[in-house]
Amino acid sequence: MSSEVIFGNAQIVTVDRVFAGSVIVQDGVIADIREGGTLPRGAIDCEGDYLTPGLVELHTDNLERHMQPRPSVDWPHDAAIIAHDAELAGAGITTVFDAMRIGSINSGKTRYERYARPLASEMLALRGQGMLKISHFLHLRAEICSETLAEELAEFGPADRVGLVSLMDHTPGQRQFRDLSKLKAYVMGKNNLSEDEWLDHIAQLTDMRARFGDMHEQAAVDHARRYGALLASHDDTTADHVAKSAGYGIKLAEFPTTREAAEACHRHGIAVMMGAPNLIRGGSHSGNVSAAELAEAGLLDIISSDYVPAALLLSAYRLGQMWNDLPRAMATVTANPAKAAGLQDRGRIEQGLRGDVLRLSVAGGTPRLRGVWSRGLRVA
């Protein structure tokens, strides 16, 4: 059966302007866009609210939070996935790349156990059964300092909807954790380590980087190519880090930690993604460069919610105020991430694209979602 939903009396946000008009979505696809304030027959009256594309999220740890709501508490995976999907829909996210760590450590108090392959299979099964509200892809976070990365990468293939592979090098003393005191506070607090256990952890990671690091980096690059996935760097800190990323063909930098790295990314044609919590809080929780500084310098291309799904829309609105340019700001959470990921069918309100649409108003400087549609179906 065919379906149709019409949005009228809306302020439509496109990639370059905002105008009064209506949008017609037929069978999940934007069929027509009309300028003017008239309300078409049978339309939802948006009452002058904004109509924007659905948000595109490239990096979120939110699923892991649902799987383990407390330390040592493992929640049933199907229920966790469905709850995660509903939370994202409620935050206006209509396309998500679900981050899953890949690469494990099998010994020590800070061991990381395998989970990505079975979790991905459960996610894909729920998607196949029509149980999920929004569009899901996989984001494999490839841990370079691990024992099993290469063999775990080999467990995935082109049919698994792997859209993104990021190189995660957590070698102590570099990138995000150049300051070992910050790493120490984080790891000891999270894992309840003694001083001796902390020193063993540092030695273990350093040894694994020496033994496996180069091999694991190349394996991640090769498998990303095999999947047809976007390859991303993570926590680039220096111009040398960025040059190495560019040599791998990387086109997306997740959370560069310094302005130097962000500037180098733009020289190499690499898109810069920063976290929404960084922008909203006014700085990085780990002392790295602020997203606002990069935005003001014209070095910010994409926003990710990171660990707070509801932060994505709020950060885009705050960025719109900073730039005095709402279309440009909304593009950082819609058109730009879609383009970076090679998704040409979404991220913009244009004829022929997916009917992923948000209706939102603003109250007291805070955006309020009044409806979320994924392929023309209301999901929140």
C-alpha positions in Angstrom: 0.0 0.0 0.0 1.2 3.5 -0.8 1.6 6.0 2.0 1.8 9.8 2.1 2.5 12.4 4.8 2.4 16.2 4.1 4.0 18.8 6.3 2.7 22.3 5.9 3.1 25.8 7.4 6.7 25.0 8.2 10.1 26.8 8.2 12.1 24.4 6.0 15.8 24.2 6.7 17.8 23.2 3.7 21.6 23.2 3.3 21.8 26.9 2.4 18.6 28.6 3.6 15.4 28.6 5.6 12.0 29.3 3.9 8.3 28.9 4.6 6.8 26.0 2.7 5.5 22.4 2.7 7.0 19.0 2.1 5.3 15.9 0.7 6.7 12.5 1.6 5.3 9.5 -0.5 6.3 5.9 0.2 9.2 7.0 2.4 10.7 9.4 -0.1 10.5 13.2 -0.4 8.3 13.7 -3.4 7.8 17.5 -3.5 8.8 20.7 -1.8 6.7 23.8 -2.2 7.5 27.3 -1.1 4.8 29.5 0.5 2.8 29.7 3.7 -0.4 27.9 2.5 -1.5 24.8 4.2 -2.1 21.9 1.7 -5.2 19.8 2.2 -4.5 16.9 4.6 -1.2 18.3 5.8 0.1 18.3 9.3 0.1 22.0 10.4 3.6 22.6 11.7 2.5 26.0 13.1 5.6 27.7 11.9 8.0 25.2 13.4 11.3 24.2 11.8 11.3 21.2 9.5 14.8 19.7 9.2 16.4 16.5 8.0 16.8 13.6 10.4 20.1 13.6 12.3 22.9 11.4 11.2 25.1 10.1 14.0 28.5 8.6 13.1 29.9 7.8 16.6 27.9 6.9 19.7 28.7 4.7 22.6 25.1 4.7 23.7 24.4 1.0 22.9 27.2 -0.1 25.3 25.5 1.9 28.1 22.3 0.0 27.5 24.1 -3.3 27.4 25.8 -2.6 30.7 23.8 -0.1 32.7 26.0 -0.7 35.8 29.5 -2.2 36.2 29.2 -6.0 36.0 25.5 -5.9 35.0 24.8 -7.4 31.6 21.4 -6.6 30.1 19.6 -8.8 27.6 21.0 -7.7 24.2 17.7 -7.6 22.3 16.1 -5.5 24.9 19.2 -3.2 25.0 19.2 -2.8 21.3 15.5 -1.9 21.1 15.8 0.6 24.0 18.9 2.2 22.4 17.0 2.5 19.1 14.0 4.1 20.7 16.2 6.6 22.6 18.0 7.7 19.5 14.7 8.1 17.6 13.4 10.2 20.5 16.6 12.4 20.2 15.9 13.0 16.5 18.6 10.6 15.2 17.3 8.7 12.1 20.6 7.2 11.0 23.1 5.9 13.4 26.5 4.1 13.1 26.6 2.0 16.3 30.0 2.0 17.8 31.3 -1.5 18.8 34.8 -2.1 20.2 36.6 -4.8 18.2 39.9 -6.2 19.4 40.2 -7.8 22.8 42.7 -8.4 25.7 42.3 -11.9 27.2 44.3 -11.4 30.5 44.7 -9.0 33.3 42.3 -7.1 35.5 41.5 -4.6 32.6 40.8 -7.4 30.1 38.4 -6.6 27.3 36.3 -9.5 26.2 34.9 -10.1 22.7 31.4 -9.0 22.0 31.1 -7.2 18.6 30.4 -10.1 16.3 27.5 -11.7 18.2 26.1 -8.3 19.1 26.2 -7.2 15.4 24.4 -10.4 14.4 21.7 -9.7 17.0 21.4 -6.1 15.7 21.1 -7.2 12.1 18.5 -9.9 13.0 16.3 -7.3 14.7 16.7 -5.0 11.8 15.6 -7.9 9.4 12.5 -8.5 11.6 11.5 -4.8 11.3 11.9 -4.3 15.1 14.0 -1.1 14.8 12.6 2.4 14.2 15.6 4.0 12.5 18.4 3.1 10.1 21.4 1.3 11.7 25.0 0.8 10.4 28.0 -0.6 12.3 31.0 1.4 13.4 33.8 -0.9 14.3 36.2 0.8 16.8 39.5 -1.1 16.0 41.6 -1.3 19.1 45.2 -1.3 18.0 46.5 -2.2 21.5 44.8 -5.6 21.6 45.6 -9.2 21.0 42.8 -10.3 18.7 42.0 -7.4 16.4 43.0 -9.1 13.1 41.0 -12.2 13.7 38.0 -10.3 14.9 38.0 -8.0 11.8 38.0 -11.2 9.6 34.7 -12.2 11.2 32.9 -9.4 9.4 32.1 -8.9 5.7 30.4 -6.7 3.1 27.0 -7.9 4.1 27.3 -6.7 7.7 26.5 -3.0 7.1 29.9 -2.0 8.4 29.8 1.7 7.5 32.8 3.0 9.5 36.1 1.6 10.9 38.1 3.9 13.2 41.7 3.3 14.3 41.7 3.5 18.1 45.3 3.7 19.3 45.3 3.9 23.1 49.0 3.5 23.6 49.8 5.2 27.0 51.5 8.5 26.7 50.2 9.6 23.3 47.1 11.0 21.6 44.1 11.5 24.0 46.2 10.3 26.9 49.5 12.1 26.4 49.1 13.1 30.0 49.5 9.8 31.9 48.0 11.4 35.0 44.7 11.7 33.3 44.8 8.2 31.9 45.8 6.9 35.4 42.8 8.6 37.1 40.4 7.3 34.4 41.7 3.7 34.3 42.2 3.3 38.1 38.8 4.7 38.9 37.0 2.7 36.3 38.7 -0.6 37.1 39.5 -0.2 40.8 43.2 -0.8 40.3 46.1 -0.7 42.7 49.3 1.1 41.9 51.0 -2.1 40.9 48.0 -3.2 38.7 48.1 0.2 37.0 51.8 -0.2 36.2 51.1 -3.7 34.9 48.3 -2.3 32.7 50.6 0.4 31.2 53.3 -2.2 30.5 50.8 -4.6 28.9 49.4 -1.9 26.5 52.9 -0.7 25.6 54.0 -4.2 24.9 51.0 -5.0 22.7 51.5 -1.8 20.7 55.2 -2.9 20.1 54.2 -6.4 19.1 51.0 -5.9 17.1 50.5 -2.2 16.4 51.7 -1.9 12.8 50.1 -5.2 11.8 46.8 -4.2 13.4 46.7 -0.8 11.7 47.3 -2.3 8.3 44.7 -5.0 9.0 42.1 -2.4 9.9 42.9 -0.5 6.7 42.6 -3.6 4.6 39.4 -4.9 6.1 37.7 -1.5 5.9 38.4 -1.5 2.2 37.0 -5.0 2.0 33.8 -4.0 3.7 33.5 -0.9 1.6 33.5 1.2 4.8 34.7 4.7 5.6 38.1 4.7 7.5 38.5 7.2 10.3 41.3 8.2 12.6 40.8 8.9 16.3 42.4 11.4 18.6 45.0 12.7 16.1 47.2 15.1 18.1 50.1 16.2 15.8 50.5 17.1 12.2 52.5 13.8 11.9 49.6 11.8 13.1 47.4 13.5 10.5 50.0 12.9 7.7 50.0 9.2 8.6 46.1 9.1 8.5 46.2 10.8 5.1 48.6 8.1 3.9 46.0 5.5 4.8 43.4 7.3 2.7 41.5 8.5 5.8 38.8 11.1 5.1 37.3 11.6 8.6 39.1 12.5 11.9 37.2 11.7 15.1 37.9 14.2 17.9 41.4 15.6 17.0 42.9 16.7 20.3 44.7 19.9 19.2 44.1 22.8 16.9 47.4 21.8 15.2 45.8 18.5 14.2 42.5 20.0 13.1 44.4 22.5 10.8 46.5 19.6 9.4 43.3 17.7 8.7 41.8 20.5 6.6 45.1 20.8 4.7 44.8 17.1 3.8 41.1 17.2 2.9 40.1 15.3 6.1 36.7 16.2 7.7 36.9 17.1 11.4 34.3 15.6 13.8 34.0 16.8 17.4 31.8 15.8 20.3 28.5 17.6 21.1 29.2 17.4 24.9 32.5 19.3 24.3 30.6 22.0 22.5 27.8 22.3 25.0 30.0 22.1 28.1 32.4 24.7 26.7 35.4 22.4 26.6 36.8 18.8 26.6 36.4 16.8 29.8 39.9 15.4 29.2 41.6 18.8 28.6 41.8 18.6 24.8 41.0 21.4 22.3 37.5 22.8 22.6 35.0 22.2 19.8 34.0 25.9 20.1 37.5 27.0 19.3 37.6 24.9 16.2 34.1 26.1 15.2 35.1 29.7 15.5 38.2 29.0 13.4 36.2 27.3 10.6 37.8 23.9 11.4 34.6 22.0 12.5 32.7 20.0 9.9 30.7 17.3 11.8 29.2 16.9 15.3 28.8 13.6 17.1 26.7 13.0 20.2 29.4 10.8 21.5 28.0 9.7 24.8 24.8 11.9 25.1 22.3 11.2 22.2 20.2 14.3 23.1 23.2 16.5 22.8 23.3 16.2 19.0 20.3 18.5 18.2 21.2 20.9 21.0 24.8 21.3 19.8 23.6 22.0 16.3 21.3 24.7 17.6 24.0 26.3 19.7 26.4 26.2 16.7 23.7 27.9 14.7 23.6 30.7 17.2 27.4 30.9 17.3 27.7 31.1 13.5 24.4 33.0 13.0 23.7 30.4 10.3 21.2 27.7 11.2 21.5 25.8 7.8 25.3 25.6 8.1 25.0 24.4 11.7 22.3 21.8 10.9 24.5 20.5 8.1 27.1 19.4 10.7 24.6 16.8 12.0 22.8 15.9 8.8 24.3 16.6 5.3 28.0 16.6 6.3 28.0 13.2 8.2 25.9 11.6 5.5 28.3 12.8 2.8 31.3 11.7 4.8 29.8 8.2 5.1 28.9 8.0 1.4 25.2 8.1 2.0 23.8 10.1 -0.8 20.1 9.3 -0.1 19.7 11.3 3.2 20.8 14.2 5.3 19.1 16.9 3.2 15.5 18.0 2.5 15.6 17.4 -1.2 13.3 15.8 -3.7 14.1 12.1 -4.2 15.8 11.6 -0.8 14.6 9.6 2.2 11.7 11.1 4.1 13.7 11.4 7.4 12.3 14.6 8.9 12.2 16.4 12.2 9.7 19.0 13.4 11.1 21.2 16.1 10.4 24.5 17.9 12.6 26.5 20.1 11.8 27.6 23.7 14.1 29.6 25.8 17.0 29.0 23.5 16.6 25.2 23.6 15.2 23.2 20.7 12.2 21.0 21.4 11.4 18.0 19.2 7.7 17.9 18.2 7.9 14.9 15.9 10.4 12.5 14.2 9.7 10.6 11.0 11.9 7.9 9.5 11.1 7.2 5.8 7.8 8.9 6.3 6.8 6.9 9.4 6.5 8.6 12.7 8.9 7.1 15.2 8.8 9.7 18.0 
